[in-house]
Each structure stands twice: as C-alpha cells, then as structure tokens.
C-alpha cells in the first residue's frame, strides 16, 4: 500500500482544527506594551512562555495551565488572531518580527532563558528563539522545521503556491469571501484577521529551519500528532525523525490518536509530557 503523506497529513491536521478560544480569568497584565503581541501572566514559579498557533489565542492552554501548576506562565497572543486588532502585523513581514518582539518581551521582563512552548506556528517561533539563544529549552507541538512539510511540500514548491493563495484570499472579493467562510467554520478563529492569517501561512510555507538545527544547543522536545492507523502513524514517525535528525538534543514523542490540537485531543498525554519537560528547568 502506498501512503500519500500530503493527504494523510492534511487529514491529521483537519481532525483537530482549531480549539475554541475562551477568556482565562485571573491573569495579571504585564507592563510590557507591544503593537505585535499581547502577553498575560498566570501563576508563580519558574518562567515558561506559551505561544499558540495560527489564529489561536491563549485559551488553548487552559487545561495545561490548570493541570501543570507551580510555574509562572507568560501567554503570548499574536495581534490579529482571536479577536485582537492586528496593528503592526497588518503589513510587512510577520514571523521574524514576532520572534524579535517575543525576545524583546523576555528581555524587558528580565526573563533569563526561560522554557518556551509553542504549538504549530508557535513551534516555529519557539525554535527561532532557541536558535538565537533566548530560550533555555524549547517544546514544539505538531510542527516541522520546514513549514511546508506539514502538508507534504517543500519551502521552494509550497512557498510559491502559498504566495498565489495568499494573493487570492486577500486580493479578490471571491477569495476574501471564501476565506471568511472558512474562518467562520473554524472554532477559535473568530475575530482573526484574514490578512494576518494569509501572511502567516505564506511566510511559514517559505520557512525552513532544518539547516540550522545542528546549531541548536538547548534541549528540544517535539510532540507530534499521529492517527490510529498504524501505516499512517509509521509514515509520520519517519517524517518527523528525518526532519529533526540534525537536532542532537531533540527528543521526539508521537501522541495519538490525535489531530493537530494535541492539547485538546489528548489532554492527559499532553500535560504529562509538558510536566516532564518542565521538570528540567
């Protein structure tokens, strides 16, 4: 039997979709001001940054924060996602400036190489912070170093296609109507800005951190979603192992059966992995 990685990966991602975003009571606002991100803080203890993925807000971490206590969690929300106005994220580059801004937050708050946990696009940002030495350790949740690999492509091939799709979704009425309808069907994407999402998808499709992973000097934990089908699971295990082979300090853990939102589909397995990861800080 031949397994189409592109098709099966899309099926795994679609199974989770986006988790509904909800407000988290009891957060303390930080004095940090930014036109790219908003950060709220919860709990006390050693510092941990949590970065959600595309179109998501801090509500995706509700269960994990409750289950894994004893840490001071800094919840990052990208402006333009989950109801926040996009501000500076509306135009110009997005991914690299977001990494810069999160690093600025860490510096301004006096956070010395904290643990950084990121889901999907947040996983890319977590790796970028780890590669520049800003993170003491990083956890990546269901994200490959090469963003286009999540749907079976490469940065050179899928990058071109993402450019065309982004222009269609944001530059034509039909495209914007279609994109709005897609967002309306996705729990958690309500209030997200189509331009910011399209830009994020395009830049992620062009991003490949794989060649840099050999320089990664801090512990890296990678959790990734696998379905119940044994053949598809084996293919995804092989794909992730190959993608992270250059990262000498990486520990890869498949979690399943699960869709893209691992923390929602397998909360007990996820919180157990997170707790184990944070014991090292």
N, C-alpha and C positions, 0 to 999 in steps of 0.2 A: 504493500500500500504506500503510495506517495503522499506525503503530507505537505500541504501548501502553508508555509509558515505565515505568509502575508494574511491569508484568510483566517487561519486559526487564531493568530494574534489579535486580529480585529474582533473576533468572537469573544475572546477572553476580556478584552478591554470593554466591549459593549455590555458584557454581563454585569459589570459593576456600575458603569456610567458615573454620574456624579452624585455624591451624597447630599441630602438636603442640608442647607446651611441654617443654623439656628443661633440665636444670640446666646452668649455664655455669661451668666450673671457672676458678679463678684470680681471682675477684672479690675486691676488698678491701672489707670492710664499712666504712661511714661511721659516725661517732659520732652522727649525727642519729637521734633517736627520734621516732616518729610512730605514732599509732593509726589513721591513714588510709592511709598509703603505706609501702612499704619501698623503699630505694634501695641499689643496689650500684654500685660504680665499677670500671671497667676501662680500662687504658691510661694514657698520658700525653700531654700536649699541651693544646691549647685545649679548653675545656669544651663538651660537647654533651649535652643532655638527650634521652633517648629514652623516649617514652610509648606503650605498646602500647594496643590497643583492647579492646573488650568481652570479658571472660573470659580474656584473654591474659596471659601472663607475659613475662619478659624473653627467653625463648628465641626469640621471633620475630626478634630482631635478631642471632642468632648469625652468620649468613653475612655480614651487612653489616659487623659489627664486625671480623671477620677480614679482609675484603676492603678496607675503608677504614680503614687504621691511621693512627697519628700524632695521635690525639685522645684526650682523657680523657672517656670515655663515662659518663654517670650514668643508670643504668637504673632507671626508676620502675616499681614494681608496685603496683597498687591492691589494698588489703586486701579480701578477699572473692573475688578472682579467682585462678585457677590454684593453688589449694591453700592460700592464706594465709587465716587466720581473718578475718572481716570487721571485728571490733571496732567502732569508731565508725561505720563505713559501714553497719552493720546497720539503723539507724533514722535518721530525719530526712533533710534534704536531702543530696545527694551531689555533684553536678557542681561547683557553686560552691565548696563546702568543699574539694574536691580541688584546684581551681585555687589556692585560698588556701594549702593545705598545700604544694603544689609550690613556690609563691612563697616560702613560709617556708623551705623547704629551701635554695633558691637563696641567700636572704639569709644564712642561718646558715652556709653553706659559703663565703660570700664570692664567689659567682659573679656577675660583673658582666655582665648582659645576654647570657647565652650563647645559642648557637643551640639551638632547641627543635624536635624532630622528633616528630610524633605520627601514629599510624595510627588511622583510624576515630574512636572516642570520644576517643582520644588527640589526634587532629587538632583536635577541638573545644577540648580543654584547651590545646593549643598556640596556637590563635587567641586564646583568652581571655587567656593570658599575654602574647601580643604586644600585644593591645589595651590592656593595663594598663601597658605599657612595661617589663615584666620580661624580655622576650626581645629579643635584638639582631636576630634574624631567625627565621623560622618556616617549617617544611616541613609541609604537611598531606598525608596519604596517604589517598586514596579517602574523602573526607568532604566533604559540602556544609555551607555555613554554617547552613542550616536542616536540622536533623537529620531531620525527617520527609520531606524531599525525597529522601532515599536510597531510599525506596520509593514515590515519586511522590505524596506528600501534602504537606500544609502543617502548620504548628505548631497552627493552630486546629482543623483537621479531624482529623489523625492524633493530635494530642495527646489528644483526647477518647477515641479508640479505644484508645490506649496505656494510659490510665487504667483502662479496663474490662478490658483483657487482663491488666494487672498485678494487679488485684484478683482475677481468676480464677486466675491462676497461683500466687499466694501465699496466697489466702484460702480456697481449696477443696481438698479432698483430690484430686479428679479433676484439677484444674489443676496441683497440685504433682506428681502422678504423671506427667502428660503432660510437664511441664517437665523433670523428672528424666530422662525417657526421651530427650527432645531433647538434653539436655546429654551424656548417655551416648554418643550417636551422633556428637557433635562432637569431633574431635581437639583437644586443647588446652583444652577446657572442664572437664576432670576436676578435681574439687575446688573448682569455683566455686560460690558461694552463690546459690541461686535468688532470694532476696530482693534481694540487691545487684544482680544482673543485671536483674531486673524493674524495680527502681527506676531504674537507669541508662537502660534503654530508655524508660521513661516520661518522665524528665527530658529526654533527648535529643530526644524527639518534641515537647516543648514549647519547645525552644531554637531561637532564630533570631538568629544573629549578623550576618545580612546587612545590616540597617540601620546597623550600627556599622562596617562595613568601610571606609567612606570616611574614617574617623578613623585607620586603620592607617598608621603612619609608618615601619614597618620592611619590609624585603624579605620577600615571601611567595612561596614555591614550592609549587605544588599538583600532586601526581601523582595521576592517577586511572585506574582500570581500565576498559578497553574490550575488547569481544569481537572476534572476527574478522569477524563480519557487518558489512558496510560501512554498511547502513542504521541499524542499532542504534548503531554507533560514531558516526555523524554526529549522531544524536539526543543521545547523551551528551555529545559535544563542545559542542553548542549549549546543553545544560542547564548544564554547568559554567561555560561562558563567561558566560552570563546571571547565574548565581548569584554569581560573583566579579567582576562588571563594576565594582562600586564600589571595589574594592581597586586603587588606582592602581599600586601596586608589585608586583602579582601576576604571576607567570609560570606558566602552566598547561601541563602536559605529559601527554598521554594515553599510557598504557603498555598494550600488549596484544600478542597476546590474553592476557587475564588475568582472574582472578576477584578477589575482594575483597582477598585476601592477596597484594598485588603483589610484596612482597619474596620470597615463596616461588615464585610462578608465573613471574616474570621477574627472577631474581636479578641477572643481568648488567646489564640495563637499569636496575634499581633502584639498584644500587651505583654505576653510572656517574653517575646523576642525583644521588645523595647526595654523591658525591665532588665533583661540580661545585658543588653547593650549599654545601658546607663550605669550599671554597676562598676564599669571601668573608669568612670570619671571622678 
